[in-house]
């Protein structure tokens, strides 16, 4: 089906980088329920969108935080599209007649499924993280999952641990497909500065509990105490821990830490190519949130950086212990700091691990290969309708 029509269904626009890449590389339409009005001009010329509610960026962000908090803390009820959005969604489906819908995150699959069923349009549900971890604490959400599994044509997960979780929840193994998000490895060329001394560390993540930025800082402080001249660049936007991160840096007089805020992909790529080691200390949050596939780790590996990270979610799928980097227990910042010292003092080992990491990610995290797998799956589901 060379002319197959794909619709990607999500909640809010702008969307995360991995969803942008899905839309662009699959050649699909994007349907977002809510849209930042600052993005309207771009959407009008590049991505067909319908069934949306436009509000201020602050309102969109607050709604997103409120809904996620309500789901995780106070309980989950099956999401339903607002009446106007539901009508627009059905109109979109009748007018565009997509061959298949890719629903990003399970709750969005629950929202788009009824109208798709009525019109005989198959839905592929893509789990990414909180929908296979934090939400599972809510019994109503778990009760709705069998309907989603039965009603969807296929279910996509991004890591082996997530696949085990979703299968235990009752998903038919025949419907389950492991397809990591991947990274555009051709765009992230190997760094020529992995062996620079003193070592330059880099972390790319928003200041969220699941990303563990304070643990990364504690580990770096330990490393810097014995390895003079090392530096850490932290790239990432806002989040509830941003203030605590700034206070930690000031209180510990970490003048060798640069807090760079959110940056475009081109800037992130340049910093990675100027760095020596990538850091990420993800951890299960108090609400049970676990990450799926760490896109930044894949990008760093593509740049030939060794990775020091926690054994969390899908990270063990990406980092080969002792070969492409080091893995430590969640919350063990001392062990992370000790591994940072090892790599800070051994530039040859950094180069060796970085080259191995690049070769590994070309096989398991190459975005082009993963998109091809996803497109073949979507095509198969469309052909079975």
N, C-alpha and C positions, 0 to 999 in steps of 0.2 A: 504494500500500500504506500507507494511513493508520495501520493497526495493526501496522506492521512492527516486529519485535523485533530490536534491535541489541544485541550484546554487545561491549564494549570490553575487550580482553585486554592486560594489562600485567604487569610483573614485581613491583614493590614498591608498597605503599601506606604512607604518603601518596604521591601522584603529583604531578608538576609541574602548575603552574597551567593550562597549555594542555591537558593531558589531563583535568583536572577540568572544564574548559569543554566539552570534547568530550562527556563523559559527561552533563553536565547539559543541554546544549543539544540533543544528539541524542536525549535521553530514553532512553538505553540503560542496560543493566546493566554493572557493572564486575566483572571477574574479575581478582584479583591473586594471584600465586603466594605472596608473602610479605606479611604485614601487621604493622605496628606495633601491639602489643596496646592501646596507648592510643587507637587509632582504632576498636577493635572496637564500642564502644557506638554510635558514629555510623553505622558501616557496617551494623549490625544493623537500624537503623531507616530508612536512606535508600538504600543501594546493595547489591543482592544480590551476595554474593561467595562463591566456592567455589574449591576447588583451591588453598588457601593453606597456608603454614607460618607459624605465629605465633612470634615471638621477641622479645627485648628490642629497644628502638630501637637500642641500640649494636650488637647482633648483626646486625640488619638492615642498618645502615649499613656495618659491617665486611664483611659478605658481599657487599654491592653493590660496595664498593671492591675487594675481593679478586677478584671475578669479572671486573670490567672490566679490572683490572690483568693478570689471567691471560690474558684474551682478547687484549689489546693487546700485552703485553710477551712473554709466553711462547708465545703461539699460540692459535688458535681451533679448537675442535672443535664440531661441530654440537650446539647445546644440546638437551637432552632434559629433559622434566619428571621430577621425582622420582616414584617409583612411586606413592606415596600421592596426590600432587597430580595425576598423570596419570589415576588412577582417578576422582578427584573431578571433574576436568575433563570426562571422558567422561560421568559421571553427570549433571553440570550440563547438558551438551548434549542428552542424551536426555530430561531432564526439561523443560527450558525451550525446546528446539527453536528457537533464534534463527534468524532469516531470513538473517542475515549477521553475520560477526565482523570487527571492526576491530582489527587487531594493531598496537599502538604500538611501533615500532622493529622492525627486521628480525629480530634474533635471537628475539624473542617470536613473530614470524610463523612462524619455523621450528619453534618449540616447539608452537604450537597447531595447525599445519596437518595433521598426520597424523590426529588424531581427527576434525577437521572433514571431511576427505576421506572418511573411512569412513562418515560420516553424511550426506554430500552437502550440507554447509553451506559456502557460499562465504566466502572470506577476502580481505579487503582489507588490504594491508600498508602501513603509514605510516612512511616514513623521516623521520628528524628531524635527524641530525647525525653522531655518531660512527659510526653504522652505514653512512654513505656517505663516510667519510673514514678515521679511524684504523684501523678493522677491515679496510680494504681492503689493508693491508700484509700481512695474513695469507693465505697461499695457500689453506689449508683453508677459510677463510670464503668466499673468492671462488669456490672450487669448489662450495660449497653454494648460491650465489646463483642459478644457472640453475634449480635445482629449485624454489626459492622463486618465481622469476619465472613459471615454467611453472604451478606449482600455485596461485598466487594469481589471483583474478578481476580484480584491479586493483592498481596500485602508485601510491601518493601520495607526492609530494615537495613541499618547501616553498619551493624557490628555483629560478631558472633554471639556476644553476651545478650544483645537485644533479641536476636533470633531465638535463643533459648527461652527468654522471658515470654515473648509473644506466643511461642508454641505452647508453653506451659499454661498460658491463659486460654487456650482452646483453638488457636488458629490451625487450620488444616495445613500440615507440612507441605502438601502439594501446591498450596497457594503462596507459600512463604518464599521470598527471594532476598538474598543478601547482596545488596548493591551499595557500597560506600559512596559518599558524595564525591570524593576525590578532589584533585587540584589540577589546574592546568600546568602540568610539569614543563611544558615547552616554554612557558612564560617565566618560570622561576628557574633561572640558570644557576649553576653552582657558583658559590662564593669563592673568590680568590683570596679571602682574608681569614679563612678558618684557622690558619696557623699563626695569626698575628699575636704578638705579645706586647703588653698584657692582653688577656682575652677580653672580648666584648660579648656580653650575654644579651639576649633579647627575649622579651615576652610579649605576646600579642593577644590581648583579651580584654573585654570590658571588666569593670571592677565589680564583679558579681561573686556571691558566695561560692557558686559552683566552680569558679575559676581559681579560687584560692590565692588571690594576689598578695595577701599579707603573709601567707606561708612562703611564697616565692621571695618576698622581701627579707624575711627572717633567714632564709637559706643564703641569700646573697650577702647579708650582713656577716654571717659566719665565714663565708668564703673570702670576703674582702678583708677580714681581720688578719688573714694569713697570706693573702695574695695581693700585695700592693699594686695599684694601678688598674685593676679590673673595673669594668663599667657595666651598667645595666640600663638598657633602654626598655621602657614599658609603654607599649602602644595600646590604647583602648579608650573608649568613650566613657560615658557616665555609668552610674550604678550605685547601689546603696553603700558600697565600701570605698567610694572615691575619697570622701572626707577622711576616713580612717587611714587610707594609703598615704594621703598627703601629710597627715599628722605624724605617721610613723617615719616618713622620710625626714621631716623636720626634726623630730625628737631625737633621732639617731644620727643627725647631721650627715646624712648620706648624700654628699655632694657628687658622688659618682653614680647617682641614679637620675635618669632623665625621664620625667613623666610627660609624654608627648601627646596625650589625648587621642581622639579618633583621627585616623589618617586614611587617605584614599589608598587603594590597592597598590598603585604605582609607588607611593612613598613606603608602604610596608615592604614591598619587594626590594626596594633599594636598601632599606635598613637591614633586611635579612642578608643581602649580598655583602654588606659591610660588617657582618657579625661573625662570631666564632661558635656560639652554642645557643640552642633554643631551649627555653624553659616553660613548663606548664604544670602547675600543681593543682589539677582539678580534684574535686572531692565531693562526695555525696553530701547534700545540704541537710539541714535539720528537717526540711520538708520532704526529703527523699528524692530530690532532683538529681538525676544522673545524665551526663552528656552522652550523646551517641557517637558521632564521628568528629574528631577534632580537625577541622579544615586547616587551621593555622599550622598544626603539626605536619600535615601533608605538604603544605607550601614550604615550610622550613626544611623538611627533608629533601624536597626538590631542589632547594638551594645548597644542598650538600652540608647542612648543619647537623651535627650530632644533637640528640634530643635527651634532655633529662626531664622526666615527667612522672606522674603518679600512676599506679595501677588502678585505673578508673575507667568504667564504661568501655568504649571501643579503643582506648589508647593502646592496650596490649596487642591489638591487631596491627598497629602501625609501627611500634617500636620493638625491635628485637633486643632483648636484654643482653648487654655485653657486646653486641655486634653493631647496632646502629645508635646506641645510646644506653641510658640507664633508667630503670624503673624503681620507684620507692613506694612504700606503703603510704596510703592517704594520711595526711596530717603529719607525716614524719619529716619535718623541715630540716632537722639535723642531718638525717641521712642524705637529703637532697643537697644540703650545703657541702657535705663531705664529697659527694660525687662531683660537685662543681669544682672543688679544690683539685680533684684528680684530673679533670679535663683542663682546668686553668694551667696546670703545671706540665701538661703533656700535649703539646701542639701536634706531634706526629699521630698520637692516638685520635685526636679530634679529626684530622684529615682522613684517617683510616675509617672511622665510624661514619663520617659524613659521606664518603664515597659509597659505603655499604648502604647507608640510608637512602641515597639517591637511587641506587639500583633497585632497592626494595620497593620504594614508592612508585617507581616506573611500572612495576608489575601489579601492585595491589591498589594503588591510589591514583592512577592516571585518569584524569577526568574524561578524556576522550574515550577510553575503554569503558568506563562506567556509564557514560551517556549512551554509548552504543548498546550496552546490556539493557539499560532502561528503555531505550527506544524499541529494541526487539521485543521486550516484554509487553510494552504498550501496544505494539503492532499485533502481537499474538492475541491479546485480550480483545482488540477491536475486531479481529477476524473471526472470533468465536461468537460474536453477538448474534 
